[in-house]
Amino acid sequence: MINEQADNIAQSVVESTRFHKLLEEQYENPFDQKKFQDMPEETFDNEVNNLIEWCEDLDYDKYIESWF
């Protein structure tokens, strides 16, 4: 039983890793750009926090109103 659970966990990790790699291949990470790689860590952290804050404040319904 324990070996079966360990096998299931190991398989889940493998599948999760494959899925993560597939996502990386499908979508470009904007933070991989050179300007972000050369940025001081504090400035980079501020950029990430600003993006997170923008996402949290986004009113999707209001945002798409202008599409119609």
C-alpha positions as CSV (number, residue, x, y, z in Angstrom):
1,M,0.0,0.0,0.0
2,I,2.8,2.5,0.9
3,N,4.7,1.6,-2.2
4,E,1.6,2.1,-4.3
5,Q,1.1,5.6,-2.7
6,A,4.7,6.5,-3.3
7,D,4.4,5.4,-6.9
8,N,1.3,7.5,-7.3
9,I,3.1,10.5,-5.9
10,A,6.1,10.0,-8.1
11,Q,3.9,9.7,-11.2
12,S,2.0,12.9,-10.2
13,V,5.3,14.8,-9.8
14,V,6.4,13.5,-13.3
15,E,3.1,14.6,-14.8
16,S,3.2,18.0,-13.1
17,T,6.8,18.6,-14.3
18,R,5.8,17.7,-17.9
19,F,2.7,20.0,-17.7
20,H,4.9,22.8,-16.4
21,K,7.4,22.4,-19.2
22,L,4.5,22.3,-21.8
23,L,3.2,25.5,-20.4
24,E,6.6,27.1,-20.6
25,E,6.8,26.1,-24.3
26,Q,3.4,27.5,-25.0
27,Y,3.6,30.9,-23.3
28,E,6.4,33.3,-23.2
29,N,7.3,34.6,-19.7
30,P,7.6,38.4,-19.9
31,F,10.0,38.3,-17.0
32,D,12.5,36.3,-19.1
33,Q,13.2,39.5,-21.0
34,K,16.8,40.8,-20.7
35,K,15.7,44.1,-19.2
36,F,14.2,42.2,-16.2
37,Q,17.2,39.8,-15.9
38,D,19.6,42.8,-15.6
39,M,17.3,44.7,-13.2
40,P,18.4,45.0,-9.6
41,E,16.4,42.6,-7.4
42,E,14.5,45.3,-5.5
43,T,13.4,46.9,-8.8
44,F,12.4,43.5,-10.2
45,D,10.4,42.8,-7.0
46,N,8.6,46.1,-7.4
47,E,7.7,45.3,-11.0
48,V,6.3,41.9,-10.0
49,N,4.3,43.5,-7.1
50,N,2.9,46.2,-9.4
51,L,1.8,43.5,-11.8
52,I,0.1,41.5,-9.0
53,E,-1.6,44.6,-7.7
54,W,-2.8,45.5,-11.2
55,C,-4.2,42.0,-11.6
56,E,-6.0,42.1,-8.2
57,D,-7.5,45.5,-9.0
58,L,-8.7,44.5,-12.5
59,D,-12.5,44.6,-12.9
60,Y,-12.8,42.2,-15.7
61,D,-16.5,43.0,-16.4
62,K,-15.7,46.7,-16.7
63,Y,-12.6,45.9,-18.8
64,I,-14.6,43.9,-21.4
65,E,-17.4,46.5,-21.6
66,S,-15.3,48.5,-24.1
67,W,-15.0,45.4,-26.4
68,F,-18.6,45.6,-27.5
